[in-house]
Amino acid sequence: MSSIPAPPIPANFLLGAGSQEVSEEDKLEYMEMPTEMSTFDVNSKIYEWDESIDLSQCKAFLENIYTSMEGHNITDDNLLFKVEGLNDENIAYLNALLGEGEVSAIINATDEVINIQESIFTGVWRISVIKEGNLVDDYVEVGDIPSVIVNLNQQLSDKVRFNSALLPENVINAPAILTELEDKRAEYNNLNSDDLMPEAINLTLLPHTEEDIACINNILGVGNTVILSRGYGNCRITSTGISSIWWVKYFNSTDNEILSTIEVVDIPIVACAAQEDLADSIERLKEFSDEL
């Protein structure tokens, strides 16, 4: 029996990655991902200072802080230490020593600006109040979050008010999101402090348009507090015109938004210090003070 020759293999039979020419129009396009995440690094070195300078005022100020912190519970009222009675050299050393931690905030109140900076000792905050361009108050506060942030936020309206019939016609999901926020905020009002749990609406996972976001922003209003947390990447927290409702946005190392939420909580936890943070700060404050 004579053999039958195999038919020739078609030129387009071998298909696979790289086997076909791809036009510029058909190339796959994707967002370039960051190769690293920026993180906040606390400088924990002992500051060198001219030994001829008397830093006893600063030493006494620090000792008062860390001795008062011992046994302090994060749920107790915050501890306040007015910065006064220190000369220029001691103030300069205190400023250099406290440094800048991972959380900062600014409050634009009616007639003053309140600048808040967490020190490199977590849970130890430096607060300065500026009025008409002049420093009118300067103090160190110990706690999970400065009390002025909580107190001013509680003075805002506690209800989300809107009428779906009056919303612009081109909004799509804003009514549903606002209704959920209205329910969550009302529920938050009726809970005891021990039962309060943060609630969050993840806008990144929900379909919405630019008109939806603008509509939600108009209904909630703009608050007077902005908090920046730089613990892992950047997190920007902005108060709204409704108490205990916050915009929380996370950004990667290329400053692209990767997560956007609206949280119903007294203060978003990402900005707050924990009990174990205070315990660590006590030991480090002692270490720094002993070097004086």
JOBELLIN-V97928 format. One record per pair of residues at least 24 apart in sequence whose C-alpha atoms are under 8 Angstrom apart, sorted by the first residue. I is the first residue (numbers start at 1). GAP is how many residues later the second one is. Records with the same first field share a line. If there is no record, write none. Layout:
I->GAP / GAP
This chain:
34->218 / 219 / 220
36->217
37->195 / 196 / 215 / 216
38->194 / 195 / 214 / 215
39->191 / 192 / 193 / 194
40->62 / 190 / 191 / 192 / 193
42->59 / 60 / 78
43->77
44->76
46->242 / 245
47->49 / 50
53->36
54->36
55->34 / 35 / 38 / 237
56->236
57->28 / 29 / 30 / 33
58->28 / 32 / 33 / 35 / 36
59->230 / 233
62->223 / 227
63->223 / 226
66->216 / 219 / 220
69->73 / 209 / 213
70->209 / 212
73->202
74->69 / 70 / 200 / 201 / 204
77->66
78->63 / 64 / 65 / 68 / 69
79->62 / 63 / 64
80->59 / 60 / 61 / 62
81->58 / 59 / 60
82->56 / 57 / 58
83->55 / 56 / 57
102->127 / 128 / 129
103->124 / 125 / 126 / 127 / 128 / 168
104->123 / 124 / 125
105->120 / 121 / 122 / 123
106->119 / 120 / 121
107->42 / 117 / 118 / 119
108->116 / 117
109->115
121->157 / 159 / 160 / 163 / 164
122->151 / 155 / 156 / 159
123->149 / 150 / 151 / 154 / 155 / 158
124->154 / 157
143->130
144->128 / 129 / 130 / 131
145->126 / 127 / 128
149->76
150->116 / 117
153->86 / 90 / 91
154->89 / 90
155->88
156->85 / 86 / 87
157->84 / 85 / 86
158->27 / 31 / 84 / 85 / 86
159->26 / 27 / 83
160->25 / 59 / 60 / 82
161->58
162->57
167->48
168->47
170->41
171->38 / 40 / 41 / 44
172->36 / 37 / 40
173->34 / 35 / 36 / 39
174->34 / 38 / 39 / 41 / 42
177->24
178->38
181->83
184->80
185->59 / 60 / 79
188->76
196->69
197->68
198->65 / 66 / 67 / 70
199->64 / 65 / 66
200->61 / 62 / 63 / 64
201->60 / 61 / 62
202->57 / 58 / 59 / 60
203->56 / 57 / 58 / 59
204->54 / 55 / 56 / 57
227->44
228->43
229->41 / 42
237->31
